[in-house]
Amino acid sequence: MSDFSFDRLRRFPDVEADNLFAVDASDRLILDEAAGVLAGAGAGEVVVIEDRYGALTLGAAALAGARGIRVHQDALSGEMALSLNAADAGLAETYRSLDLGEELLANARVVLMQLPRSLAALDEYADAIRRFAAPDVLVIAGGRIKHMTPAMNEVLRRHFGELRVSPARQKSRILRAQAPISTETQAAVSTWPISVTYADLGLTVCAHGAAFAGATIDIGTRYLLEFVDRMTTDARSAIDLGCGTGVLAAALARRRPALRVIATDQSAAAVASAQGTMVANAIADRVTVVRDDALQSQAAASADLIVLNPPFHIGSSVHAGIALKLFEDAGRVLQPSGELWTVWNTHLGYRPALTRLVGPTHQVGRNAKFTVTVSTGR
């Protein structure tokens, strides 16, 4: 017997705080809108994409009796939270987590989706649904109105012949898409990942839709690249923490052939992108790409050098929690006298936190927007 309640859902192991929630009105609206079709769906015909902490998956299982649910979550922390919440509710056997692709979506008739903030991510998700799901698939995608744009409608219309927009409820809205456009009139092969070559850096960057910054190189990372030749010159091992598309890891591996490099990120899209970046730059044999929650799979005192461009938001909320979590793990994994090189928006003032969680920290660079610091492991 399931013991499911939205109120019991937790975000853990993601950051938890009084102003951060595991479920919101858009989750409830998606499930309410889908109630009728979920009741008529057979086992294995329901897919959930971007369920943040399990509300959609477990709500579909507990409230509508859905079974064999296939789930894709970009964030590993969300995948882990779903697992913990499912165990707590006695619903662990009702779903399985899968990568984005044919196994996730083959013959799916109902797709529930939390709309991603990134239009590129939405485009890749919609493209995959169009190519692999059943011809009569219905996509019920929702989000908070403040995060939705008319451009989302246009993205979905590129892949589906019918789109309906629901009235607003509790500052949330639903987009219902169906009639996927035939592969006879659109490419049967995905255009993802995309790639861009940067002649000035001698690097090719690959990116899937949900990867932060896409195939561009964000300005913080580009600034940190200016310091690569100064980073722990005798290092034998390095970690690109929160690697995104793998730009920093690739730059280190290209410039230092003897260096053993690990690129790690909790985003499935980032990991797939970074793997593509390493292949494109002919360094896949020298860089190991890992999907991890911070550095949980790395041993203490195991790295000579860690590089980090930390996020300053969690979902749609500006919050220092994720950066502090990354600093703490970096401090654990860094060898004594090893170095953490971090780039951060100057106004965030991370230096005291870095000193507390990692070790003595000093500034080595600063421009109009960013500060670069080096923290030495204790």
N, C-alpha and C positions, 0 to 999 in steps of 0.2 A: 504494500500500500504506500503510495507516494505521500510524502509530508511536505508538499510544495507551498511556499508562500513567497511572493515578491519581496516582502519585508525581510526575509531571511537571506536574501542574496547578498554576497560580499564581493568586493573587488579584489581581495587578496589572491595572489601575491603582488598585485599592482598596488600603487600608493593608495592609502586610505586616509581620509580626512573628513571633517564635518561638512565641508562644502563639495565633496566628491561623492557621486552616487552610482550604485550598480544598476539602477533601473530608472527610467523616466517615462513621461507621458507618451513619447513616441513609440516605445516598446509596447505599451498597452494598446495604443491605437492600431499598430500593425496587427497585433493578435486579434483585436476586435474585428478589424476589416477582413481578416483571413478566416474567421471562425467557420463560415459556411463551407469554404473550399477545403479547409483542413479536415472537416468531418467526412468529406467524401473522398479524401485522398487515401490511396493504398499504402501499405508498408513500403518504404524505400522511395516514395514519390515526392517527399518533402525535402527541400534543401534550404539551409539558412546560411546567409553570407553576412559577415561583419557583425555578428552577435557580440556585443561588447563583453558581457560577463555572464551570459547564459539566460537572460530573461526570455528571449525569443525561442530558443531551443527547448528550454524546460517548460515554458508556458505552453508551447505547441504540444509537448508530450503530456503534461499534467492536465491541461484544460481541454484539449481537443483529442487526446488519445493517439497522437501521431507516434509512429514507431519507425525504426530504421532511418531516422533523420540523418542526413549528411550535412556536415557543418564545415565552413571555412572561415577562419578568423586570421587576419593578418598578424595581429599581436600575440606573441606567445603568452604574455601575461593574461590575456583574455581567454586563451585556450586552457590555461592552467586553472583560472578562476571558474570556468565552466565545469571542468572536471571536479573541482572541490565542491561546487554548488550542487552538481548532479549527485555526487555521493551523499551529500547531506540530505537531499530530497528523495533518495532511493530511486533515482532515475538514470543511473550510470549506464544501464544497458539499452537506453532508448536512442542513442546517437553514436556516430563516430566522426572523428575529425579527419579531414582530407586536404590535400593541396588543391589549389585552383586548377581545374582541368576536367578531362572527360570523366574520370572516375567519380568526381564530385557531382557532376551534372547530368550524366547520361540518363535519358528518359525521365528527368524530373518534370513534374506537372505543376508544382507549387514552389515558388522561391520567395522566401521572406528575407528582406534585406534592410539593414540600417544604412542609409545613404552615406557614403564616405564623403569627406570634405573635398577630396581631390577629384576633379573632373576626369583626370587621366585614369584614376582607379575605377571610377564608375564606368568609363568606356571599356576598360579591360574586362570588368565583371560582366557587363552587358554583352560584349562580344562573345565571351565564353558561354553564356547562357544561350545566346542565339545559335551558336554552332553545335552545342551538345544536348540541350534540353529537348523535351518532347515538343512537337509542333503546337500542341494546345497549352503550353506552359503559361502560367499566370505569375507575373512578378509583382509582389506587393512590397514596395519600398517606401520607407518613411524616415522622417527626421524632424528636428526642431526647425520651425520656420526661419529663425534668425540665421540658420546655417544653410538654408536652401536658396538656390538661385534659378532663374529661368533657364540658364545654360544647362542645368541638369535635364530639363525636359528635352532640349535639343539633342543631348547625348543619347538619351533613351530612344528618341525618334529615329536616330540613325540605325538602330538595331531592331526596332519593333514597329509594326504597322499600326498599332493602336495604343494610345496613351490617354489615361483619364487622371485628372487631378482632383483630389477630394477637397471638400470644405475643411477649414481649419478646426481643430479641437484642442484645447489646452495648449495653444501655441505650437501645435504639431500638425503635420500634413502628410498625406499619402499620395504616392504616384503609382498607378496601376498600369502595367505594360503587358501587352500580349501580342500574338500574331508575329512571331519572330520572322524577320525578313529572310527569305530563302537564300541558301548559299549559292544558288544559281545566279543571283543578282548581286551578291557580295562575296568577298574572298572567303573561301573555306578555311584558309590558313590564317592564324592570328598575325597581326602586325607587331605584337609585343614579344620580346622587349624591343625598345628603340635604342639606337646607339648614336653617339656624337663623338667625333674625334677632335681633340684640342691640340693643334699643332704646337702651340707655345709651351705646353706641358709634356708633349710626347705621349699622351694618354688617350685611349678610347674609353668612354664611359657608357655602360649599358644600364637600362632602367626599365623596370616594370611599372605599371600605373600607380601603385600605392607607395612606391619608394619616395622618400622625402627629397624634394627638389628635382625629381625626375632625372633626366640626363644632363641637366645643368650642374655646374659646380657652385654651390652656395658661397657667398662672399666670406663667411667665417672660415670655411674649409680652405678656400683659396688663400686667405691670409696665413693660416697655419702652415700651408705648403711652403711658404717662404722660409720657414725655419727647419725644414727637414734635414738639411745637411749639418745642423748643429745638435741634433737630438742624439744623446747617448752614443757617441761615436764608436764605442767598443761593445755595443749591445749585440748579443747573440739571438735574443728572442724579443719579439715585439707584438703588441696587440693593438688593433684598431677597434676601440670600444665604441659601440653604436655606429658601425661602419657605414651605414647607408649603402650607397652604390659601390663602396670600396675604394674611393679615390685615394685616401691617405695610405691604405694598405698597399695599393698598387704602386704609389709613388715610392714608398719605402722599399718595396721589393725590387723595383726597377733600378733604384740607385744603389742598393746594397745586396748584391746577389747571394752573399753568404748568410744573410739574415733570415731567421725562421719567423714567419709572420702568420698571425691568426687574425682574421677579420670576423667580428661577432656583432650580431644585431638580433633583437627579438622579433623584428618584422620579417614575415615570410617573403614579402616582395623585395625587401632590401637584400636578404640572403640570396635569392634567385638572381637579383641584379648584380650583386657583387661577384657571384660565380661567373656570370656572363662577362663582367669587366675583366676578371683574371684571364679568362680564355681569350678575350679579344686582345689582350696585351701580352699573350704568350707566357704568362707567369702562373698558370693554374697549378703547376707542380711545386711552387714555392710558397703559395698562400693557401692556408686552410680556412674555409669559410664555415662558420658555425652559427646556428640559430640558438640563442641562449637568453635567459633572463638575467640581464647584466652579465656577470662573470661567474655564474653559479657552477658551471662545469669546469672551471679552471682552478688548479691547485693554489694554495697560499704560497706566496713568495716564489712564484714561478716565472715572472716576466721581468726583463731588464728595462723595457720601455713600453709605455702605454700612451697612445694618442687619443684625444677625445674632443669632439665638438658636441657638447651635450644639448639636448632639447630643453627649451624653457617652458614647455606647456605639456599638459596631460590631456589628450583629446582636445576639447575646445577651451579648457581652462588654463590660464597662465598660473603655473605652480612650480615651485622649486623642488618639489619632492622627488621627481625622477632624477634630476641632476645630483641631488644629495645621495640618492641610492647608488648611482654610478660612481660617485667619488668614494663612497664607503667601500664598495667592492674593489675599486682600483687600489685603494690603500691595502686591502687584504692580499691582493694578488701580486702587487709590486714587491720586488726583492728589496732588501735593505740597500739603500743608496741608489736604487733604480729611480727612473724619472717618469713622471706623468706630465705630459705636455697638453695643456688645455687651452682652447680658445673660447671666449665667452663675451656676450654683450656687456660692455663696461658697466652699464647702469645696474647690472645684477649683483655686483660686488661679491663675487664668489671667493675671494682670497681667504677670508677668515675660515670659511667652511673647508676649503682645501687644506689649509694648515691643520685644522682640527682632525680631519678625517684621513688625510694622507701623510702629511709631514711638512717640513719647512717649505714655504712657497714664495717665489719671487717673480716679479714681472720681467719679461724679456722683450716685450713688444706691445705697442699700443697705437692704434690709428683712430680715425674719427668715430668709429663705432665699436671696435673690438679690442679686447685685451688678451694677450697670450702670456701664460704663466707656466713655470716649471715647478713641480712639487717633488721633493726628494723623499723616497720611502724610508720609513724608520727601521 
